[in-house]
Amino acid sequence: MKKPFSREQRLTIIYGILCIVLTIVMLQLWLLIATMNAYLGGDHSVVLPAGLASAICLALNAGLLWYIFRMERRR
Amino acid sequence: MKRERDELTVPPDGGAGDQQPKWRQDFPIDWPQDHYISRRDFTKFMVLTSLAFAVGQFWIAVQNFLRERRGELPLQKIADVDQVTVGTPVSFAYPDAHDSCLLLRTGDQTFTAFSQKCTHLSCAVVPQPDKGCFFCPCHEGAFDLTTGAPIAGPPRRPLPRIKLEVRSGAIYASGVELRTI
C-alpha cells in the first residue's frame, strides 16, 4: 500500500492543481466570450467545437478535483 | 498516534487530526492546515465555475440548434418605394413584432435597413442622417449610417443588416444578416 502524503506534500499538490484549474477556467472564460461574440455576429460554425473544448476543460477540472478527493480518502 | 511535523494544536479528545469530526477538520486551528483547506475549497469553487462556463457553452449550442430548426425567415412587406424618401427613415418590425428596424433610402433606387438594437446592450439606436450615423444614447455609441459599422463608443459589432428585396414597387425584408466586422 502506498504511503499517504504528508500535509506539506498535500499543500504543494493543491497549489499545483489550483494553478492548473485557474488556467483552465481562464481559458474557458475566454472561450465563452469568444463564442458568444461569434454567435451574435452570425458565425455559427464555432459553437459546437467551442462547446466540445469547454466540455473537455470541465472534464480535466473534474478529474483534478477527483484526484484531491482520492488523495484525502487515502490519508 | 502519528502526528504531522507542523501539527501544533491537539484536539480536545487527543485523537489524530484525520480522525476528528468533519466540521473540525474543515475549520483547523493550525495555519498550514488552514492554508490547505482554504486552497482546496477555492479549487472546488473554481471547478464549479468551470461547470458554469460549460453550461453557458451548452446554452449557446441549444440556442443555435433552435435557430437552425426555425429555418428561413419569412418575406415581409415594409413599404412601397414611393413612401420612402431620402433622409427620412422608416421604422418597421422584423422578424418579430419586438425587433425594431429602420429602413433608409440612400439613393434613387438604393435602400438599406438595419436592426435598431445597439450591439452593445440592445438600446434602440437613433438615426442622425445629418451626422451620417446611428446614435445610441445609452453609452454614446455610434454606427455608420450606410454600413452599420461601429464608429464610436463601446459597440464592437456592426448593426445586423436586414436583407431587402424590391418587387413590383414595394420593399420587402427577407432575412437578417448578422456580422462580426
Chai-1 contact restraints between the chains, C-beta under 6 A:
chainA,res_idxA,chainB,res_idxB,connection_type,confidence,min_distance_angstrom,max_distance_angstrom,comment,restraint_id
A,R7,B,E4,contact,1.0,0.0,6.0,A-B,restraint_1
A,R7,B,P32,contact,1.0,0.0,6.0,A-B,restraint_2
A,R10,B,Y36,contact,1.0,0.0,6.0,A-B,restraint_3
A,L11,B,Y36,contact,1.0,0.0,6.0,A-B,restraint_4
A,I14,B,Y36,contact,1.0,0.0,6.0,A-B,restraint_5
A,I14,B,R39,contact,1.0,0.0,6.0,A-B,restraint_6
A,I14,B,R40,contact,1.0,0.0,6.0,A-B,restraint_7
A,I17,B,T43,contact,1.0,0.0,6.0,A-B,restraint_8
A,L18,B,R39,contact,1.0,0.0,6.0,A-B,restraint_9
A,L18,B,T43,contact,1.0,0.0,6.0,A-B,restraint_10
A,V21,B,T43,contact,1.0,0.0,6.0,A-B,restraint_11
A,V21,B,M46,contact,1.0,0.0,6.0,A-B,restraint_12
A,V25,B,M46,contact,1.0,0.0,6.0,A-B,restraint_13
A,V25,B,T49,contact,1.0,0.0,6.0,A-B,restraint_14
A,V25,B,S50,contact,1.0,0.0,6.0,A-B,restraint_15
A,Q28,B,S50,contact,1.0,0.0,6.0,A-B,restraint_16
A,Q28,B,F53,contact,1.0,0.0,6.0,A-B,restraint_17
A,L32,B,F53,contact,1.0,0.0,6.0,A-B,restraint_18
A,L32,B,G56,contact,1.0,0.0,6.0,A-B,restraint_19
A,T35,B,I60,contact,1.0,0.0,6.0,A-B,restraint_20
A,Y39,B,I60,contact,1.0,0.0,6.0,A-B,restraint_21
A,G41,B,R157,contact,1.0,0.0,6.0,A-B,restraint_22
A,G41,B,L178,contact,1.0,0.0,6.0,A-B,restraint_23
A,G41,B,R179,contact,1.0,0.0,6.0,A-B,restraint_24
A,G41,B,T180,contact,1.0,0.0,6.0,A-B,restraint_25
A,G42,B,L178,contact,1.0,0.0,6.0,A-B,restraint_26
A,G42,B,R179,contact,1.0,0.0,6.0,A-B,restraint_27
A,D43,B,T180,contact,1.0,0.0,6.0,A-B,restraint_28
A,H44,B,N64,contact,1.0,0.0,6.0,A-B,restraint_29
A,V47,B,I60,contact,1.0,0.0,6.0,A-B,restraint_30
A,V47,B,A61,contact,1.0,0.0,6.0,A-B,restraint_31
A,V47,B,N64,contact,1.0,0.0,6.0,A-B,restraint_32
A,G51,B,Q57,contact,1.0,0.0,6.0,A-B,restraint_33
A,G51,B,A61,contact,1.0,0.0,6.0,A-B,restraint_34
A,S54,B,A54,contact,1.0,0.0,6.0,A-B,restraint_35
A,S54,B,Q57,contact,1.0,0.0,6.0,A-B,restraint_36
A,A55,B,A54,contact,1.0,0.0,6.0,A-B,restraint_37
A,L58,B,S50,contact,1.0,0.0,6.0,A-B,restraint_38
A,L58,B,A54,contact,1.0,0.0,6.0,A-B,restraint_39
A,N61,B,V47,contact,1.0,0.0,6.0,A-B,restraint_40
A,N61,B,S50,contact,1.0,0.0,6.0,A-B,restraint_41
A,L65,B,V47,contact,1.0,0.0,6.0,A-B,restraint_42
A,R75,B,D18,contact,1.0,0.0,6.0,A-B,restraint_43
